[in-house]
Amino acid sequence: MICKALRQNLDPKMARAIRYFVYVIFAVTISIIIFLMWLERTHISHPLQLQRQFARQALGYQHRELSKNGLDYPVFIGNINSKEFEDNDLENYLKTISCSKLINGDTFEMQRGMNFLLMKNFSFPHRKDEQVAVDFQDCEKFKQRRGYITGSQPQEEVNFPIAYSILFHENLEQLERLLRVIYRPQNQYCIHVDRKSPDSLINSVRSLADCFENVFVASKLEIVIYASYTRLLADINCMKDLVNNGRPWEYLLNMASSELPLKTNSELVQILKVFNGSNDIHEVLSLRIFERFENKHFTFINEKTRTGYMIHTEKKKEDPPFDLVITKGNAYNIFSRAFVEFALTDEIAIDLLGWSADTLTPDEHYWATLNNLYSNDFLDTPGGYKGDPDKKPYIARYIGWKTEKLKDRCKAQKYVHNICVFSIADLPVLQGRMEVIANKFDITYDPLVYRCMEELIVNRTRSGAKIINIHKYKKLLFIGGNT
C-alpha cells in the first residue's frame, strides 16, 4: 500500500529513494536483532566486553580442551576470608576462579579474568605489612593455617637439600607467599632485607624467619642501590651465611621476592641431579656493554638516612685483575655449592669482587666472568662452562625482556626495569616452560596470576608430578662443562 501511494503521489525518483531508505532500515533492524541474539548466546552483555574479547583473541588465545590429567587445580591454598584480603571484589572473585581453565587458555575464563583486572585498573591493595606480621606471633598456628609443608619428605628430596638466597625490600605478604611455595624442612633459606627498609619491616621478616629452624635473615644487611655494588654484596652476604651455618645443601638458587618457581621441589631435585655439579650461570660475550666496566661508577651511601645513589663518571678504570675477560650475564643463576665456596675463597674471585666495586651492575658480570672457562681457561671454577658463552643455554630464569624479539612473552605489556610483570594472559605459556623460575610477579598488579601459579605448584606437589622429558635437560650444553 505504501509503495502504491508513493507511485501515485510522488515524483518517481523521490519514490525510489524513499523505498530504498525503507529497505535499508528494515535490513539494519534485522541485523541488530541477529547481533543481539549472538551477544546473548556468547554471554557478552556490553559492547566494551566484545572489544575486550577481540583483544584477547588478538593475543593469540584459542579455546582448547582442558587437560585430561584429572587435576583441576582447586582453590585449597588457605582459607579465603576477609582477614587475608583488602579488596572485597578480589575476595569474591577468587571464590569463583578456575585456574585450570586459565592455565589451559580457556577463552571465556580468560576473558572473564581480564575483564575483572581491567575493571580494577590492574590495581589492588595488598595486606599491610603490620597486619601480615601479626600472623607470625603464633608460629604453629600460622604454619598450619597457611599450609606449610613441614612433615616428612620423600627420601630423594631429603638427600638433596637446596639453598635459597632471597632478596627482599617491600611487600611482606608476597614474601611470605613465596616462602610458602618453596619451603621444605630439609632446605636452607637466607633472606636479605634491604637496609633502606623501615626497622619495623626488617623486624617483621625476622619474626617470620624465627618460625622456622632453617630460615634466617642475613647477618649483614646492605643498603641496596639499583645497579650498584651493594646489590651484588647482598647475595654474597647470604652465600657466606649459608656456607658457614653448618647445614648441608647441594645447590643454591638466588631469587628476588617478586619471583615464583615454575617447578616443584621434587622436579627441581630431578633437574639439579642431572646437572651433576655444573652451574647454570647466564653468560654472553656479544652483548657486553663496555661502558659499565671500562669507566668508573661510584656508589654513594648515606648511612644516617640509609639512602644512596650511583655517581657515573668518564674516568677510565684499571684493567680487570689477572686479565680476566669480563663477561655479561644475569644476576640470578643456579650455583653448585662447590662454585659458591670457590667464589668466596679463591684469590682471583676475591680480587674480581674488589675490582667490581666501582663498576655498573656488577651482579651482571661477576658470576658470568667466573663461570666463563672459554675465555678465562686459567680459572679453576667448579662446574664452569668451557663452551662458547654466546651459545650457552640458560634455564635458571624465564624472563620477558622488553625487546621486539621477546614481546610475545609479555601479553599485557607491563614492564618494570624492562622486565615483564606477568599476568593471567601469560599462564598458558608459563605452565609449560623448561625454566625453573619466572621473573616477575606483582600481587598489586595481577593477584590472579599469582594465585594460579601457587595452585599449579601446590597441586603438582601433591600429585607427586615428575618431569617426564628429563632427557631434554640431560642434553643441555653446559652439563659437565661440555664444549
C-alpha positions in Angstrom: 0.0 0.0 0.0 2.8 2.4 0.9 4.6 1.7 -2.3 1.4 2.2 -4.3 0.7 5.5 -2.6 4.2 6.7 -3.3 3.9 5.9 -7.0 0.6 7.8 -7.2 1.5 11.0 -5.3 5.3 11.4 -5.5 7.9 12.0 -8.2 9.2 8.6 -9.4 12.8 9.5 -8.3 11.7 10.5 -4.9 9.5 7.4 -4.5 12.5 5.2 -5.4 14.7 7.0 -2.8 12.1 6.6 0.0 11.6 2.9 -1.0 15.3 2.3 -0.8 15.5 4.0 2.6 12.7 1.8 4.0 14.6 -1.3 2.7 17.8 -0.2 4.4 16.0 0.5 7.7 14.5 -3.0 7.6 17.9 -4.7 6.8 19.6 -2.8 9.7 16.8 -3.7 12.1 17.2 -7.4 11.2 21.0 -7.2 11.6 20.7 -5.6 15.1 18.3 -8.4 16.2 20.7 -11.1 15.0 23.6 -9.3 16.7 21.8 -9.1 20.0 20.9 -12.7 19.8 24.6 -13.5 19.2 25.5 -11.4 22.2 23.1 -13.3 24.4 24.4 -16.7 23.3 28.0 -15.7 24.0 27.2 -14.1 27.4 28.6 -10.7 26.4 26.3 -8.1 27.8 28.2 -4.9 26.8 30.0 -3.7 23.7 33.1 -3.0 25.7 33.2 -6.6 26.7 33.1 -7.5 23.0 36.0 -5.2 22.4 38.0 -6.9 25.2 37.2 -10.4 23.8 38.6 -9.4 20.4 41.7 -8.0 22.3 42.1 -11.4 24.0 41.8 -13.2 20.7 44.4 -10.8 19.2 46.8 -12.0 21.9 46.5 -15.5 20.4 44.0 -17.3 22.6 42.0 -20.2 21.3 39.7 -22.4 23.1 41.4 -25.7 23.9 40.1 -28.8 25.5 41.0 -28.9 29.2 43.8 -31.2 30.4 42.8 -34.8 30.9 45.2 -35.3 33.8 42.4 -35.2 36.4 43.9 -32.2 38.2 41.6 -29.2 38.4 43.9 -27.0 40.5 41.2 -26.4 43.1 41.3 -23.5 45.5 42.6 -25.0 48.7 45.6 -22.8 49.5 44.5 -21.5 52.9 41.0 -20.3 53.6 39.7 -17.3 51.6 38.4 -14.9 54.2 38.3 -11.2 54.7 41.3 -11.4 57.0 43.5 -12.3 54.0 42.3 -9.7 51.5 42.0 -5.9 51.5 39.7 -6.0 48.4 36.2 -7.5 48.7 35.9 -7.7 44.9 39.1 -9.7 44.8 38.0 -12.0 47.6 34.7 -12.7 45.9 36.3 -13.3 42.5 38.8 -15.8 43.9 36.0 -17.9 45.2 34.8 -18.5 41.6 38.1 -18.5 39.7 39.0 -21.6 37.7 42.8 -21.7 37.5 42.6 -24.9 35.5 40.8 -23.1 32.7 43.0 -20.1 32.8 46.2 -22.3 32.7 44.7 -24.2 29.7 43.9 -20.9 27.9 40.1 -21.2 28.0 38.7 -18.3 26.1 35.7 -17.5 28.2 37.5 -17.8 31.6 40.5 -15.7 30.3 38.0 -13.1 29.1 36.3 -13.1 32.5 39.6 -12.7 34.3 40.9 -9.9 32.1 37.6 -8.1 32.4 37.9 -8.2 36.2 41.5 -6.9 36.0 40.5 -4.1 33.7 37.6 -3.2 35.9 40.0 -2.8 38.8 42.5 -1.0 36.5 45.2 -3.6 37.4 45.5 -2.0 40.8 44.9 -4.0 44.0 45.9 -3.3 47.7 47.9 -5.9 49.5 47.7 -6.6 53.2 49.6 -4.1 55.3 52.9 -5.4 56.5 52.0 -4.9 60.1 48.8 -7.0 59.6 50.8 -9.8 58.0 53.3 -9.7 60.8 50.6 -10.3 63.4 50.2 -13.9 62.0 53.8 -14.7 63.0 53.1 -14.2 66.7 51.8 -17.8 66.9 54.1 -19.7 64.7 52.5 -23.2 64.8 49.0 -21.8 64.2 50.4 -19.7 61.3 52.2 -22.6 59.6 49.2 -24.8 60.0 46.7 -22.2 58.7 48.9 -21.4 55.7 49.6 -25.0 54.9 53.4 -25.0 55.1 54.9 -28.4 54.2 56.7 -29.4 57.5 56.3 -33.2 57.7 58.4 -36.0 56.4 59.5 -35.7 52.8 60.4 -38.2 50.0 63.9 -39.6 50.7 65.1 -38.4 47.3 64.4 -34.8 48.3 65.7 -35.2 51.8 69.0 -36.4 50.4 69.3 -33.4 48.1 68.7 -30.2 50.1 68.7 -26.9 48.3 69.7 -23.4 49.5 67.9 -20.2 48.6 69.1 -16.6 48.9 66.1 -14.3 48.7 66.4 -10.5 48.1 63.5 -8.5 49.7 62.7 -4.9 50.1 58.9 -4.5 50.2 55.5 -6.3 50.4 55.7 -8.7 53.3 52.6 -10.6 52.1 54.3 -11.5 48.8 57.5 -12.6 50.5 55.6 -14.9 52.8 53.6 -16.4 49.9 56.8 -17.1 48.0 58.4 -18.7 51.1 55.3 -20.9 51.5 55.5 -22.2 47.9 59.3 -23.1 48.0 59.6 -24.1 51.7 60.8 -27.6 52.6 62.2 -28.6 56.0 65.4 -30.0 54.6 66.3 -26.9 52.6 68.0 -23.7 53.8 66.7 -20.1 53.3 68.5 -16.8 53.7 66.5 -13.6 53.3 68.4 -10.4 52.7 66.3 -7.4 53.6 67.3 -4.1 52.1 68.6 -1.9 54.9 66.6 1.0 53.4 63.5 -0.8 54.6 61.9 0.5 57.9 63.2 -1.2 61.0 59.6 -2.4 61.7 59.6 -4.3 58.4 63.1 -5.8 59.0 61.9 -7.0 62.4 58.8 -8.5 60.9 60.9 -10.5 58.5 63.0 -11.7 61.4 59.8 -12.8 63.1 58.8 -14.7 60.0 62.2 -16.4 59.9 62.0 -17.3 63.6 59.0 -19.5 62.9 61.4 -21.9 61.1 64.7 -23.6 62.1 66.0 -23.4 58.5 65.1 -19.8 57.6 67.1 -16.8 58.7 67.8 -13.2 57.9 71.3 -12.4 56.5 73.8 -11.5 59.3 74.9 -8.4 57.3 72.3 -6.2 55.5 73.2 -3.9 52.7 71.7 -0.6 51.6 70.8 -1.9 48.2 71.1 0.7 45.4 69.9 -0.4 42.0 72.7 -1.3 39.6 75.3 -0.8 42.3 77.9 -3.0 44.0 75.7 -3.3 47.1 73.2 -5.4 45.1 76.0 -8.0 44.5 77.1 -7.9 48.1 73.5 -8.7 49.2 73.9 -12.1 47.5 77.5 -12.6 48.7 76.4 -12.0 52.3 73.7 -14.7 52.1 76.1 -17.1 50.5 78.6 -16.6 53.3 75.9 -17.3 55.9 74.6 -20.4 54.0 78.1 -21.9 53.7 79.0 -21.2 57.3 75.8 -22.3 59.0 76.9 -26.0 59.0 73.8 -27.2 57.2 74.1 -29.4 54.1 72.9 -28.3 50.7 73.8 -29.2 47.1 72.9 -26.2 45.0 72.0 -22.5 45.7 69.3 -20.5 43.9 69.3 -16.8 44.4 65.9 -15.2 44.0 64.0 -11.9 44.2 60.9 -11.8 46.3 59.0 -10.9 43.1 59.7 -14.3 41.5 57.9 -17.6 41.6 59.1 -21.2 40.8 57.9 -23.0 37.7 58.9 -26.3 39.1 58.1 -28.2 42.3 60.8 -29.1 44.8 60.8 -32.7 43.5 61.1 -31.6 39.9 63.9 -29.2 40.8 65.8 -32.1 42.5 65.4 -34.1 39.3 66.9 -31.3 37.3 69.7 -30.5 39.6 70.8 -34.1 39.9 71.1 -34.1 36.1 73.4 -31.0 36.4 75.9 -33.2 38.3 77.9 -30.3 39.7 77.5 -28.0 36.6 76.3 -24.4 37.2 73.6 -22.7 35.1 75.1 -19.2 35.0 74.0 -16.9 32.2 76.9 -15.6 30.1 77.3 -13.9 26.8 80.2 -12.0 25.1 78.5 -10.4 22.1 76.1 -8.3 24.2 78.7 -6.8 26.6 78.2 -3.1 27.5 81.8 -2.0 27.9 81.0 1.4 29.5 79.7 -0.5 32.5 83.2 -1.8 33.5 85.6 0.4 31.5 84.5 3.6 33.2 84.2 4.2 37.0 80.8 4.2 38.6 80.8 5.0 42.3 78.2 4.1 44.9 77.3 6.9 47.4 75.8 5.7 50.7 74.4 7.9 53.4 74.4 5.7 56.5 72.5 8.2 58.5 69.5 8.4 56.2 70.1 4.9 54.8 69.8 6.1 51.2 72.2 6.2 48.3 72.7 6.7 44.6 75.2 6.0 41.8 77.7 8.5 40.5 78.7 7.9 36.9 82.0 9.2 35.6 84.0 9.1 32.4 87.2 8.3 34.3 88.8 5.2 32.9 89.0 2.1 35.1 92.0 -0.1 35.5 92.1 -3.4 33.7 90.5 -6.4 35.3 92.7 -8.5 37.6 94.6 -11.4 36.0 93.5 -10.1 32.6 90.1 -11.6 33.1 87.7 -11.3 30.1 84.7 -9.6 31.6 81.5 -11.4 30.5 77.9 -10.2 30.6 75.3 -12.3 32.4 72.3 -12.4 34.6 72.2 -11.7 38.3 70.1 -14.8 39.0 71.5 -18.2 38.5 71.9 -21.8 39.7 75.1 -22.3 41.6 76.7 -25.6 42.8 77.9 -25.5 46.4 81.4 -26.0 45.2 81.1 -22.9 43.0 79.8 -20.8 45.9 82.7 -21.9 48.1 85.1 -21.1 45.2 83.7 -17.6 44.7 84.1 -16.9 48.5 87.6 -18.1 48.9 89.6 -18.1 45.6 92.2 -15.4 45.2 91.1 -14.4 41.7 87.4 -14.4 42.6 88.1 -12.2 45.6 90.2 -9.8 43.6 87.5 -9.6 40.9 84.9 -8.8 43.6 87.0 -5.9 44.9 87.7 -4.7 41.3 83.9 -4.7 40.6 83.2 -2.2 43.4 83.2 0.8 41.1 81.5 -0.8 38.1 77.9 -0.6 37.0 75.6 -3.6 37.6 78.5 -5.9 38.7 76.0 -8.6 39.6 75.5 -9.0 35.8 79.2 -9.7 35.1 80.7 -11.2 38.3 79.2 -14.6 38.2 79.4 -14.9 34.4 83.1 -14.0 34.3 83.9 -16.6 36.9 81.9 -19.3 35.1 83.3 -18.5 31.6 86.1 -21.0 31.1 86.0 -20.5 27.4 87.6 -17.0 27.7 89.2 -17.5 31.1 90.6 -21.0 30.9 93.1 -20.5 33.6 90.3 -20.4 36.3 89.6 -23.5 38.4 85.9 -22.8 38.6 83.9 -25.8 39.8 81.1 -26.5 37.3 82.3 -23.8 34.9 81.4 -23.7 31.2 84.1 -24.3 28.6 81.9 -23.8 25.6 81.2 -20.6 23.6 79.3 -18.3 26.0 77.1 -17.0 23.2 75.8 -20.5 22.6 75.2 -21.5 26.2 71.5 -22.3 27.1 70.1 -20.8 30.3 67.2 -22.3 32.2 67.6 -20.7 35.6 65.1 -18.0 34.6 62.2 -17.3 32.3 62.1 -13.5 31.7 60.1 -11.4 29.4 62.6 -8.7 28.4 61.3 -5.6 26.8 62.6 -6.3 23.3 60.9 -6.7 19.9 62.1 -10.3 19.7 60.6 -11.2 23.1 57.4 -9.1 23.2 55.2 -12.1 22.9 56.4 -13.2 26.3 54.5 -10.3 27.9 50.9 -10.4 26.8 49.7 -7.4 28.9 52.9 -5.4 28.1 53.6 -4.3 31.6 57.3 -3.8 32.4 59.4 -2.7 35.3 63.1 -2.1 34.7 62.5 -3.5 31.2 61.3 -6.9 32.6 57.8 -8.1 32.1 55.3 -8.3 35.0 53.4 -11.4 34.2 49.6 -11.5 34.1 47.0 -14.3 33.7 47.4 -13.8 29.9 50.8 -15.5 30.3 49.6 -18.5 32.3 49.2 -20.9 29.3 52.9 -20.4 28.4 54.3 -20.3 32.0 52.9 -23.7 32.9 54.9 -25.5 30.2 58.2 -23.7 30.3 61.5 -25.6 30.7 63.0 -22.9 33.0 62.8 -23.3 36.8 61.9 -19.8 38.0 59.9 -16.9 36.4 60.6 -13.2 36.9 58.5 -11.3 37.8 55.1 -11.1 39.5 53.3 -8.4 41.5 50.2 -9.1 43.6 49.2 -5.4 43.5 49.1 -5.6 39.7 47.7 -9.1 39.0 46.8 -11.2 42.0 45.0 -13.7 39.9 48.1 -15.0 38.1 49.9 -15.3 41.4 47.1 -17.3 42.9 47.0 -19.6 39.9 50.8 -20.1 40.0 50.6 -21.0 43.7 47.8 -23.6 42.9 49.7 -25.0 40.0 52.9 -25.7 42.0 51.0 -27.0 45.1 48.8 -29.3 43.0 51.8 -30.7 41.2 53.5 -31.2 44.5 50.5 -33.1 46.0 50.1 -35.3 42.9 53.8 -36.3 43.0 54.4 -35.0 39.5 57.7 -35.9 37.9 59.4 -34.4 34.8 58.7 -36.9 32.0 61.0 -35.3 29.4 64.1 -35.2 31.7 66.2 -36.2 28.7 65.9 -32.6 27.4 67.8 -31.4 30.5 70.4 -34.0 30.0 71.1 -32.6 26.6 71.9 -29.1 27.8 75.3 -27.9 26.6 76.6 -26.8 29.9 76.1 -30.2 31.6 79.5 -31.4 32.6 81.1 -28.3 31.2 80.7 -29.6 27.7 82.2 -27.6 24.8 
